[in-house]
Amino acid sequence: MNQVSWQEVCPLYNDFSDLLNTASTLPSIEPIELQPRLKAALTYFVSDNCPSKVLVIKDGDSLAYRQLVSASIKNLGQSTIIGVDANPDLLFDRYKNVQGENQISRGLVSQANKGVLVCSAQSALANLGVWTNLKSLLQGAELECLAVDSENVSVQPPTFSSDFKLVIIGDREQLSDLDLIDSDYRSGFMQYTEVESDLKVTETSAEQYLSFVNYVVRSCLGEKQLDRSAYLKLLQAGARETEDKQYWPLSLDWHKALLCEASSYSHTSVISCEHIESAINAKRNRESYLPERAIDDILEGQVVIETQGKQVGQVNGLTVIDIPGHPISYGEPARISCVVHFGDGDISDVERKVDLGGNIHAKGMMIMQAFVSSELDLDAPLPYSASIVFEQSYCEVDGDSASLAELCSLVSALSGYPIDQEIAVTGAVDQFGRVQAVGGLNEKVEGFYNVCKHQGLTGKQGVILPKTNVQHLALNKELVESIKNGEFHIWSATHVDEVIPLLLGKPFNSESEESVIGKIAERIENFEKHEMPESIVTRIKNWFV
């Protein structure tokens, strides 16, 4: 078991110290320069060599990115029109018949003639008839102009056509709808590319990223500048946003929101790390009602979570809570328990049986059970049955990130060895006992820390997580200080063999009689030796004698 140092739970970026000293002097570069795939796709799309009339771009439905794409196309020498609505009255030509003469008002499609129309997928899909007409025009058809009002309709309405290309920008869910309604989505009629959401950290990309930050600062904040500490804090906040210290986010909206709020806390021309920290804390405070209520429920005993002592068959798992309409996910510990009784070897997943467990959770449970059965190496079915449940959980549980915790609760219940409640566990396991990466690490660790802090830190509390997840840690400042002071701990593991000794205080599988597997085997052997031959009816009668 490897204890993770405080330096590893937050991105420090010491390798970029010299670059940060000169960050404010770097020239600003536009976001398109950090999108090589998008830039190449746009260049080919507007060229005469491209036969496709539609380019589909995956990204969130953001006006900022429609403007970015439009500006990039203009730089390539093409005129563009940005459509913000799928209203047919705006897209298509309209006419009004006045004294036998048609007065035509040109729509966005006609305005984009010999150029490019940029619109959101949501707009294109808002009306199936709109998409059908757009596609007909792209294929060279003529359409009748729409009448402005029913009182001035011509017997022979004028027609219009347009030689234009169409760029559609949307998220994956919106684009999947387009794929569903149009069989040409995957054909040569449409091309596809993506606005990349993050940038891998390298020496070269670090300079590019800071230049991109300068672009955002100069375009949004005017004369204000970031000092060295602010650049570093922004890099660290970016790692938290991407949930990976090896990547930085490229979202224009995220950068603008954070930097503009940080600017509001600065009363000079300089923005420092304190201002960015204030913006982060203010956002967290605005969104913290539900997480704080969850803590209150635990402190009041409405939800039972123990962070001290030892219990057989009970472990603190870690979950991430997503609530519809709430802008963030937050972490919360979950008490996972297991009880065993004489039976036929069945391990019952209660969540699954009551339709509160998702398919991925069920898969994780089956993998965990297969590993335990393999380690026991039994010639006959296990003479015990077990029941595993997320206590006080009233919504669907999915994902395999609790399978390591569930395994620990199972072997504790089978062996009779208690689990240390000061330690929480997250991670998935495979059929060979290897501990595998899971998501939401920062929220999970911070959720358990908050409970421990309010119930009382003992200096022995902490979280076990997969070693491959260490690169995803970007914990908040308070928790980093607690780890630095030895009040809280993080341990990384690669195999179940490393987890069990810390949680149960016994080796998992060794020649020692005190190993967990050895103890389970001993209990099975004792059961088989002392198994009573009489029927269950006889045993029940004997209870009352």
N, C-alpha and C positions, 0 to 999 in steps of 0.2 A: 504494500500500500504506500503510495506516494503522497506526502502532504504538500499541498500547493502553497507556494510562498505568496505574500501580498503583491509582489511585483508581477505575478502571473495572472492576477485576477482583474487587472486593469491595463489598458494599452498605454505604454510609456513613450514609445517612439523615440528612444534615445539615439537611434541611428540617424535620425533626421534633425539633430540638434543644430548643425551648421545651416541647413536649409531653412529652418524656422527663423533663424536670426535675420535672414534676408527676404523673408516671405513677402513683406509689404512692398518690396521694390520689384517684385516679379511682374512682368506684363500680364494683363488679363487676357484670357482666351475664352471664346464663346463655347457654350456647351456642346455644339455640334462637333468640335474638335476632339471631344472625348467619346464620340460615338462613331468609330470608323465603319462599322457595318451599316449604320443608318446613312452616313454620308455617301458611301459607295453605292448603296441602293438608290438613293435619290439622284445621284449623278447619272446612273444608267437609266433610271425611269424616265427622266426628262429628255434623254437623248433620242435622236431619230432612229437609232438601232433597236430601241426597245419596242416590241410589238404589243406589250400589255397596256391596257388602258386603266387599270386599277392597281394601286399599291396599298396594301393593308399593313399598318404599323401597330404593333402591340405596345400599349402603354396605358396609363390611367387616363380617364376622360378629362384632360386638363387643357384649358385654353392656352396656358403657357407653352405647352408642347405643340399645339397647333400653330401658334405664332412662331415657335422655333423652326418647325418644318417649313412654314411659309417663307420665312426669311432666308432659309437655306436654299430653297428653290429659286427665289429671286436672285440670290447671289450667283446662281447657275444660269441666269439670263432668261428665266421664264416668269411670266406674270402669274400671280396667284390671287385667288379669292378665298376668304375664310368664311365658311358657312357656320352659323351658330344655332340654326334652327332648321328643322325638317318640314316646316310649314310650306306646302306646295305654292302658296301665294308668294313666298320669297324665292323659292328655287326656280320656278318655271315662269315663262312669259305670260303676262296677262293682257287683256285688251278690253277696251270700252268702245262700243259702237255709238258714235255721235253723228247724227244726221247722215247715216249711211257710210260714214268713214270710220275705219278702225284705228283707234289710238292705242298703241302697244307700249306696255311698260316692261322693260327687260328684267328677267330674273337673274339669279346668281349663276345659273348654268350658262346662260347666254353671255353674261359678263366674263365668264371664264373661257370663252371661245379662244382657241389657239394657246390656251394656258392650262392652269391646274386649279381645280376646286378642292379645298382641304376642309373636311368635315369630320365630326365625331361619329363613331359607330352607333352611339345612342340615337343621334339624329337620323342617320341613314336607316335605322331599324325601327324608328318610331311608328312608321306607317309603311306597311308592306307595298301599298300602291306606289309610294314615293320611290322605293327601291326598284320596283319593276320598271317604272318610267325612266329612272336614272340609267338603268342598265340598257334599256332600249335606245336611249340617246347615245350612250357610249358605243353602241354597235352600229350607229349611223342612221337610226330611224328619225322620222319627223313626228312631232306631237302637236296636237291642237293647243293653241293658247287657251288659258283659262279666262272665263268671263269675270270681270270685276264685280258685276251684280247681275241678278236675273232679269232686270228690266231692260238691259242694253245688250242683248244677245244677238249675234249675227247668225244668219242662216248658214253661212259658210265661214266658220271661224278660221282665222289665220293660223298658219302652222309655223313652227320654228324647229331648228336643229342647232347643234353645237359640236364643234370638234374640240373636245376638251379631255383632259385626264383627271382622274379622281383619286385622292388620297383619303383613306379612312383610318382614323386613329381611335383605338379603344382598348379596354382591358381584355383579359382572356375570356371572361364570362361573356362579354358582349360579342367578341369575335367567334366564340363557339356558337352563338345564336346565328351569326351570319353563315357559318359553315353548315349549320343545320338547314337553313332555308334556301341556300343556293348551292347547287351541285358544282358550279364553276369555281368555288372557293379554292379548291386545290388544283385547279387547272392552270394553263398558261394565260388565261384571261386575267388572272390576278397574280400579283407578286406579293411576297411577305417578307417583312423584316421586323426588328425590334428596337425600341429605345432601351438601352441597357440600364439597369437600375443601380449598378455598383461598379466600382473600379478596383482591380486587384492592386494591392500595395507593393510597389517596387520603387527603386530609386528614381527611375524615370517618371513613373506615374505620380509620385509624390509631388514633384515640381509642377506637373500638369494639373494636378488636383488643386494645389494652392493657387495657381493662376486662374483656375475656374472659380475658386472662392473670391478672388479679387474681382472677377467679372460680376459676381452677384453683389458684392459690397458696393462697387462703383455704380452699378445700375440701379440699386435699391436704396443705398444709404447716402449717396451724394459725396460730401466731403469727408465723411467719417472713415476711420481706418481701424484695423485690428492691430493690437500689439502682439508680441511674440506669444505671450501666455494665452491670448485669445485664439490664435491659430492652433496651438497645442490642444486647448480645450475643445475646439471644434473637431479636430481629428479624433479625439477620444469619444466625443458625443456621436460622431459618425460611425465609429466601430460599434457602439451600442445600438445604433439605428439598424445597421446591417446584420447585427448579431454575429459578427465575425471580425476579429482583429486584423485579418488579412484583406479586408475590403473596406472601401469608403463609399457612402451613398452618392448618387448623382442626381437625386431628385431636386429639381428647382424649387418646388413648393416647400419642401422640408427646410432647405437652406434659407429661403426668404422668410419663412415664419420664425425660425430660430433667431436669425440675425436681426430682423426688424424688432422683435421683442427685446433682444439684448440691447439694441440701440436705445430703446426707450428708458433703460436704466442708466444710461451714460449721459451725463450733462456736460461732457466735453466732446472734443472731436475724436477721442480715442475710446475704443471698446476693448475691455480687458476680460480675462477669464472669469472675474467676479461677476461681470455683467451677463456673460453667457450662463454661468452657474445660476444666477438669479432667474434668468428666463426659463431654464430647465426646471428649477424648483417651483416656480410659479405655475408652470404648466402641470407639473405633478400634483401640486396642491389643488388646482382646479378640478382635476380628474380623480381625486383620491377618496371621494365619499364612499363608494362601494368597498374598496379595499379596507378602509378604516372601520366600516361597519362589520366586515368579516372578522377583523381583529377583536372588536368589542364582543362579538358573539362567542369567541373563544375564551376571552378573559372572564366573561360572565358565566361560563360553563354551559352555555346553550349548545356549543359544539365542543366535543371532548377532544382535546389535543394535549398530550403529555410531553413535556420537554425535559423531564428529569425522571430518574428511576429506571427500572427494568421490568419488562412484561414478556410472558411467553406468548408467542403467536401474534404479536402486535408490533407494527412498524410504522414509522412516519414516512409516508410517501409524499411526493411533491406533484402538484397539479398546476396547470395554467387555466385560468377562468376567462372565457370569452362570453360576453353578454351582448346580445343584439342591441344596437343603439349606443353602446358604450365605446368611446374611441380607442381605448387601450385594453390590452390583456394584462392581468395581474396574477401573481403567484399566491398559492394558498396550500398549506400542508393538508394532507388527507390521512386519516387513520385507517390503515389497512389491517384487517384481522383475519386470523385463520384458526379454526377449531377442528380437531380430529376426533373420530370415534371409530369403534369397530365397524368394519364394512367390507366392501368388495374392491377397494382400491380406487373408487371413483373420486376425482377431485372436482368439486362442484364450483363453477363460476357463477355466483349468485347474480351478478350484474347481467350476465348473458341470459340467465334463466328467466329473469323478469323483464327482458327486453330493454334494459338500461345500459347494455354493453355493446359497443360497436364492433364491426368485423375485425378491425385491426387489433383492438383490445383482446378479442377472442383468439386471434392468431398468436398474440404474444403469450397468452395463457397456455395455449397448447404447446408452444415451443418450450416454455419454462417447465411444464410437466414432463415433456419428453426428456429434457436434460436430467431432471431429478431421477426419473425412472432408470435412465442409463447409468447414472452414478451409483444407484443402489444395486444394480446388477442382480435382480431377483430372478429365481427360477419359477416363481409363482406370483400371482397378483398380490399387491400390497394388502395386508389384512386390515388396513385402516381406510376409512373414507375421510375426506376433508372438505371444508366449505370455506371459500375465500370471498371476502366482501369489502367494498369501500364503505366504511361506516358513515352514517349520516350524509349520504350522497343521494340526492333526489332528482338528478338529471342524468343524461346519457354520459357514460364514460367511454372514451375511445382513445386510440393510440396505444403503443406498446411500451411507453416510457415507464410504466409502473411494473413491468414484468420482473425486474430485478428485486424490487421491494416485495412483490408477491412471493417470489421464490424464497426470500429470507423469512417471511412470515410462515411459509409452509414448512421449511426445514426446522424452524424454531418449534412449531407446534408438534411436529413428528418426533423431535429429539428431546423436547422438554427444556432445552436451554433458552433462557430469557434473552430478549433483545434490548440493547441500550436505547432508551427513548431520547437521549440527548442528541442522537444522530439521525438525520433524515437521509433518504436514499432516492436517487433517480437514475434511470438507465434501462436499456433494453438488453436482453440476453439472447444468444443464439443456442442452438442445440448442443454446442460444445462448451457452453459456459462462458464464452467471451462476452465482455460488457461492451455494448455498442452505443453510439451517439444518439442523443434525443434533442428535441427543440425546447425553446423557452427557458434556457438555463438561468439567465439573469433574473427573470421574474420569479422563478422557482426558489432560487437561493435567497433572494431578498425577502420573499414571502415567509420562509421558515425563520430567517434571522429576525424579522419583525415580531414574530410570535415569541421567540426566545428572549428578545430584548424586553418585551412587556411582562413576560412571566419570570424574568430574572436570569441573567447570563451567569453561567457557572464556570466558564473558561474551558469547558470540555465539549461544548456543543459545536455542531458543524454539519456538513453535508458531504455525502459520498456521491461522486458523479463519474461518468466515463472519462477516461484520459483523453480521448479524442475530442471531448467538449471543452477542454481547457482554453483552446484558442477562441472560443466564443464568449468568454467571460469579459464583461466590461461593467463591473459592479459600481454602485453609487459610492460617493465619497465617504459617507458615514460607515458603510460596511467595510470598505477597504481599510479604514483606520482601525476598525474593530479587529480585523484579521491581523493587521500590523502589530497591534498591541497584545495579541494572543488571546483575545476574548472569544473569538469564533474561528472555526477552522474549515478548510476545504481539503478533501482527500480525493485523489483520482485513482481509478482502478481500471485494469484491463481484463480481469477474470474474476469469477465468483470466488475463487480460492483466496483472493486478496480482501474481499468484502466481508466474508463471514467472520474471520478472526477479530476484526474491529467491532463488528456489531454484536456478536455472540460471545466473544472472548475465547473461542475454541477454534482449532483448525477445521477446515471443511472436510477434507478427505485425506487422511494420512494413516499410517500404521498404528498411530496412537489410539488407545481404547476410548480416549476422551474426544476424538474427532466427532464432528456432527454426524457424518455418514456412519461412523462406527457406533454411535449411540443409537441411531435409528435402527441399524441392523440388530443391535442388542435388544431393543424393545420388541422388534419383530420376532426374534428368537424366543424371548421370554413369553411372548403371547402364544406362540405355537406350542411351547412346552406346557403351559398352564391352561390351555384352552379347555373349557368345560364341555363335556360330551352331552350333557342333558339339553333338552330343548329349551327355547326361550320361555315357553309356558311354565315349565318346571321351575326355571330360575325366578320368574315373577312370583310364583306361589311361595318359594322359599323366603322371599323378602318379608312376608307377613307371618312367618313362623316364629 
